[in-house]
Amino acid sequence: MKPILLTFLALFSTATFFAQAINDECVDRITITVATASVNTYSIDTATATESMDASCENAGNDNLDVWYEFTMPVNGNVHITGIPNTVSRTLFDSCGGSELVCGFDDGFFFNLSAGTTYVLRISERSLFAGGVNFNIQAFETATNNECANSTPIAVTTGGASNYNVDFRAATESMDTSCENASNTNLDVWFEFTMPVNGNVLITGIPNTVSRTLFDSCGGTELACGFDDGFFYGLTSGTTYVLRFAERVLFAGTINFDIEAFEVASNDECIDRTLISVPTGGANTYSIDTRTASESLDASCENASNVNLDLWFEFVMPVNGNVRITGIPNTLNKTLYDSCGGSELICSFNDGFFNNLTSGTTYVLRLAERSMFAGTVNFDIEAFETAPNDDCVGRIPLVIATGGANSYSFDFRSATESVDASCENAGNANLDVWYEFTMPVDGNIHITGIPNTVTRTLYDACGGTELACGVNDGFFYSLTSGVTYVLRLGENSIFAGPITFDIEAFEAEANDECVDASTLIPGVVAPVTIDFDSRGYTESLDASCDGTTFENLDGWYLFEMPFDGDIQITGANNQTSISFFDACGGTELDCFSGSSTAFGFTGGVSYYMRVSRSELFPGIDSFDVQALPAPLPTCGVTTEWIAGSWNNGAPDITKNVVIRSAYNTATHGSFSACSLAIDSGITLTVGASDHVEVAYNVNVAGTLDLQHEGSLLQRDDASVTVNNGTIRVRKTTPFLKPRDFMIMGSPMDAETREGVYNSAFIVLAHDTNNFVPNPDVATAFPSAENFADDNGDNWSPHTGLVNVGEGYLVRPQASYTDGNTTYDLLYDQGTLNNGVVTVPLVFNSTQNDSPNVLGNPYASAISANDFINANPEIDALYFWEHLTPPSPSLPGAYAMNFSMEDISMYNLMGGVAAASDPSGSDTAPNGYIASAQGFGVKALASGTAIFNNSMRRLGNNDTWRTASEEKTRLWLSVHNAEFELQNTTLIGFTSEASEGLDPGYDTKRLATVVSLYSLTENNEELGIQSREAFHTGIKVSLGFSSLVATDTEYTISINEWEGSALEGVEVYLFDSLTEE
């Protein structure tokens, strides 16, 4: 059958229905309350309405949905409706079907409603915009001063403002004044007042939408009209005036206004000007109130559209010179005239000068303020006699000397402007004075003591060529001995005042240019001191660490590097910059400010050192220079850490690294480098678990701080770490109980017992030559290894140098009773060990009587496997664990002996935990030896223990480590619960081993109270046994021993296993005694 495909089309639509409003018709109108004291809010939804009619203000072509209300007017006055949009109309009727009283859109008023009368209110919205509306309605009783005939008398006084309230919502419109827009509904209220004095009235506190109009009477002449705060001027004492305030209906609300009268000033007109005294040697102060003034005229610098209220003064000039007026704001104008109605001489705003006035002449002064800012001002006025050197022709000779500055004083307020120099703003009035001097030497002139608003300009003659121009203290450079120069000092009139300046000559230094560099022999045994005075230098160039805004005054030195190494600068001021070049005009090699180190100079090669200071900080300075031997950087690319970033990309093993600012790996991360240099005064901190890997040399001029468990690893055995600064290696011991000890070495080549172990109670060195196995221990454990001496003379108190690669017994506690805490150790003597380290291995007669104590000599962990493989005389490592306190019950040569139970061991197959470790695994060594960690070995023969960089590792520089590789291994444990005794043995399987004894893979068991061990075919008792590669069916012989004399129960179990070859394998324990 042919399939049939049927297609269905589903159509969905939505219809919304609204319940009809209950007040949809006028006959169903809702009664609402209209109050005066508060707003009442009502909600409507015009979507629920239909159209009853069209009001006069509506478009009959629209569908105008309406709802109806009625209210009784509580007072004679206005009703205000708000909260409705401009698409909603509001219409008032006297009744249903009655007369329409008023119709409008948007928020608004119904005016002049009668108390007790009921009105019908229709609210309507075009169907296009129908929706919910919340409207507010409130009544306002007609203001008592709503009409001029009912104007409210108010008091207008001098000496303080009176405050009055107005609510325009209670007003209607009486009229439109000249400054109002007649198309607006301007709601107005009326007041009257009697003027207490001849003068002005100031009204404040009204917004810029409110108009204020003054009339001579109700229905009389309009005298003035304006908006916002402002004045009515020239009112007459005793006269009554009518004041009208009006607000557009759109902004109607309440306002508080202040009104105050000001008696007209006695000097309001020029003919009534006040005579003032203008002295020299100090200012006179005068007070004005521009609110008492009116406008007489507009000066040339004023805006004629403003009302500029002015007051008038006159004075007689006491000297030829300048008058300075201060204390006036930048809105107040000062204008000088030769007489009333005469010529305007000068006009300006703010503090300032009138220059070049004539002694004995009378001048007229007008001070004017815009009415907007009118108020009180105290101004100072003072005269200054013209300086004798106000012009170049009147210049004053100066005496310029070397070896000390001469001081000169003057007052810019006595000066006028002669010229504008090239570094000045020609728009300013730059008041200037003039000097001349003859240069006593070839060199520089330094002028100090002048502020950064004063300019100094040098000319070759009056009216001649400008040679140099600058602002503030500074230099004129490369002047010629015996030549006379003209000096002009200029100051913007705004800042004019008295100045005392110093001027001094400095002879040009002989090493001012690179080609004239002075010879320098850097100190080798001790630094040499360089003294210089930058004031005798000029600028040759800007080095990379110099600023370029100001001149950098520089001097030059030529030196030959005595050997490969660094130049260290100490004692230099931070304002001094030092740069190095391979030749005059050659390549810059380094640049820094203050004390620092320049790295990588080649012995026998000549270099140039440039010393500079900014012209802002010139002067005498000194610093020390020393050459430090150090290997040269190995790679061709260098990146420097400066101010929080690398200047040539992130470091890697192919880049030399220079640390120029503080670096902490905990913040910025571990890194690798080809070589490493640390600048003097700078610290590189290597945090816990972080590392710095260096292929070749390390050069420390500053500080290298290796935190506990932090690592520094060098790869090249022949490289060195040069310590010309400070190196610190910090180690923290585990938690130590009283009498606990550590076996420790040193990562530094010159560390001493008196240094790192200065606070330690006991430090002992081991002498293998004196070791004889304790016979009691040997009798108890005839087939086991032990570290107990027959008489204790193998350990002796140590003083002096901590030999590199050797291990020492250290009790860091303060006494036998001190403990139960950790201890911080600081290695900081000498430099870091690197490369091949050798330690003699002593062999007595057997392996058991040849214990040697060694220590990791590096500031990084080493691989135990690599160490064993590199040393054929060593087949196992032994570590002391801190588990059992010493006891007189333990066998040994001392009154208090330590337990062999606390020794863990490690060979190429892996580690076995100390017998006293109840977990049987926590103290098992994992194949890494931390920095400064000591350990024991049993030498198979005389020889030399070798450490080298190939053994070093970036991580694992801590006490607890994880296994580095998977092996096929099985740890078996024996446990006695009654006496809390246990022991673990390790059996491993590898193709590197056999059934017999394999050096490095098989290790004798230790002498412990309870011991589980494996046996070879020759019955050697092994704590770690490595067998051939694993296969099912392999058999391993086990032995068990115990010094416990009583019958008790022991449990043998698999403590841990490792290796995929053992997965799913069943292990059987066969008891040869019971044959079970």
HELIX and SHEET records of a PDB file:
HELIX    1   1 CYS A   26  ASP A   28  5                                   3    
HELIX    2   2 THR A   46  THR A   48  5                                   3    
HELIX    3   3 SER A  127  PHE A  129  5                                   3    
HELIX    4   4 CYS A  148  ASN A  150  5                                   3    
HELIX    5   5 PHE A  168  ALA A  170  5                                   3    
HELIX    6   6 VAL A  249  PHE A  251  5                                   3    
HELIX    7   7 CYS A  270  ASP A  272  5                                   3    
HELIX    8   8 THR A  290  THR A  292  5                                   3    
HELIX    9   9 SER A  371  PHE A  373  5                                   3    
HELIX   10  10 CYS A  392  GLY A  394  5                                   3    
HELIX   11  11 PHE A  412  SER A  414  5                                   3    
HELIX   12  12 SER A  493  PHE A  495  5                                   3    
HELIX   13  13 CYS A  514  ASP A  516  5                                   3    
HELIX   14  14 SER A  534  GLY A  536  5                                   3    
HELIX   15  15 THR A  665  HIS A  668  1                                   4    
HELIX   16  16 THR A  768  ASN A  770  5                                   3    
HELIX   17  17 PRO A  775  ALA A  780  1                                   6    
HELIX   18  18 ALA A  864  ALA A  870  1                                   7    
HELIX   19  19 MET A  900  ASP A  902  5                                   3    
HELIX   20  20 ASN A  949  MET A  951  5                                   3    
HELIX   21  21 SER A 1060  LEU A 1062  5                                   3    
SHEET    1   A 5 ILE A  30  THR A  31  0                                        
SHEET    2   A 5 ASN A  64  THR A  72  1                                        
SHEET    3   A 5 THR A 118  ARG A 126 -1                                        
SHEET    4   A 5 VAL A  88  PHE A  93 -1                                        
SHEET    5   A 5 GLU A 100  PHE A 105 -1                                        
SHEET    1   B 4 ASN A  40  ASP A  45  0                                        
SHEET    2   B 4 GLY A 132  GLU A 141 -1                                        
SHEET    3   B 4 GLY A  77  THR A  82 -1                                        
SHEET    4   B 4 GLY A 108  LEU A 113 -1                                        
SHEET    1   C 5 THR A 152  PRO A 153  0                                        
SHEET    2   C 5 ASN A 186  THR A 194  1                                        
SHEET    3   C 5 THR A 240  ARG A 248 -1                                        
SHEET    4   C 5 VAL A 210  PHE A 215 -1                                        
SHEET    5   C 5 GLU A 222  PHE A 227 -1                                        
SHEET    1   D 4 SER A 162  ASP A 167  0                                        
SHEET    2   D 4 THR A 254  GLU A 263 -1                                        
SHEET    3   D 4 GLY A 199  THR A 204 -1                                        
SHEET    4   D 4 GLY A 230  LEU A 235 -1                                        
SHEET    1   E 5 THR A 274  LEU A 275  0                                        
SHEET    2   E 5 ASN A 308  VAL A 316  1                                        
SHEET    3   E 5 THR A 362  ARG A 370 -1                                        
SHEET    4   E 5 LEU A 332  TYR A 337 -1                                        
SHEET    5   E 5 GLU A 344  PHE A 349 -1                                        
SHEET    1   F 4 ASN A 284  ASP A 289  0                                        
SHEET    2   F 4 THR A 376  GLU A 385 -1                                        
SHEET    3   F 4 GLY A 321  THR A 326 -1                                        
SHEET    4   F 4 GLY A 352  LEU A 357 -1                                        
SHEET    1   G 5 ILE A 396  PRO A 397  0                                        
SHEET    2   G 5 ASN A 430  THR A 438  1                                        
SHEET    3   G 5 THR A 484  ASN A 492 -1                                        
SHEET    4   G 5 VAL A 454  TYR A 459 -1                                        
SHEET    5   G 5 GLU A 466  VAL A 471 -1                                        
SHEET    1   H 4 ASN A 406  ASP A 411  0                                        
SHEET    2   H 4 PRO A 498  GLU A 507 -1                                        
SHEET    3   H 4 GLY A 443  THR A 448 -1                                        
SHEET    4   H 4 GLY A 474  LEU A 479 -1                                        
SHEET    1   I 5 SER A 518  LEU A 520  0                                        
SHEET    2   I 5 ASN A 552  GLU A 560  1                                        
SHEET    3   I 5 SER A 606  SER A 614 -1                                        
SHEET    4   I 5 THR A 576  PHE A 581 -1                                        
SHEET    5   I 5 GLU A 588  SER A 593 -1                                        
SHEET    1   J 4 VAL A 528  ASP A 533  0                                        
SHEET    2   J 4 ILE A 620  PRO A 629 -1                                        
SHEET    3   J 4 GLY A 565  THR A 570 -1                                        
SHEET    4   J 4 SER A 596  PHE A 601 -1                                        
SHEET    1   K 6 SER A 645  TRP A 646  0                                        
SHEET    2   K 6 VAL A 637  ILE A 642 -1                                        
SHEET    3   K 6 LYS A 655  ILE A 659  1                                        
SHEET    4   K 6 SER A 675  ILE A 678  1                                        
SHEET    5   K 6 VAL A 698  VAL A 700  1                                        
SHEET    6   K 6 THR A 721  ASN A 723  1                                        
SHEET    1   L 5 TYR A 663  ASN A 664  0                                        
SHEET    2   L 5 THR A 683  VAL A 686  1                                        
SHEET    3   L 5 THR A 703  LEU A 706  1                                        
SHEET    4   L 5 THR A 726  THR A 732  1                                        
SHEET    5   L 5 ASP A 824  TYR A 827 -1                                        
SHEET    1   M 3 PHE A 671  ALA A 673  0                                        
SHEET    2   M 3 HIS A 691  VAL A 694  1                                        
SHEET    3   M 3 SER A 711  GLN A 714  1                                        
SHEET    1   N 4 MET A 742  MET A 744  0                                        
SHEET    2   N 4 TYR A 808  ARG A 811 -1                                        
SHEET    3   N 4 ILE A 762  HIS A 766 -1                                        
SHEET    4   N 4 TRP A 795  PRO A 797 -1                                        
SHEET    1   O 2 VAL A 837  LEU A 841  0                                        
SHEET    2   O 2 GLY A 943  PHE A 947 -1                                        
SHEET    1   P 2 PRO A 851  GLY A 855  0                                        
SHEET    2   P 2 GLY A 934  LYS A 938 -1                                        
SHEET    1   Q 3 TYR A 928  ILE A 929  0                                        
SHEET    2   Q 3 ALA A 861  SER A 863 -1                                        
SHEET    3   Q 3 ARG A 952  ARG A 953 -1                                        
SHEET    1   R 3 LEU A 877  TRP A 880  0                                        
SHEET    2   R 3 ILE A 903  ASN A 907 -1                                        
SHEET    3   R 3 GLY A 910  VAL A 912 -1                                        
SHEET    1   S 5 THR A1003  LYS A1004  0                                        
SHEET    2   S 5 GLU A1021  ARG A1027 -1                                        
SHEET    3   S 5 LEU A 981  PHE A 989  1                                        
SHEET    4   S 5 THR A 968  ASN A 976 -1                                        
SHEET    5   S 5 THR A1051  GLU A1058 -1                                        
SHEET    1   T 4 THR A1003  LYS A1004  0                                        
SHEET    2   T 4 GLU A1021  ARG A1027 -1                                        
SHEET    3   T 4 VAL A1010  LEU A1015 -1                                        
SHEET    4   T 4 SER A1037  SER A1042 -1                                        
END                                                                             
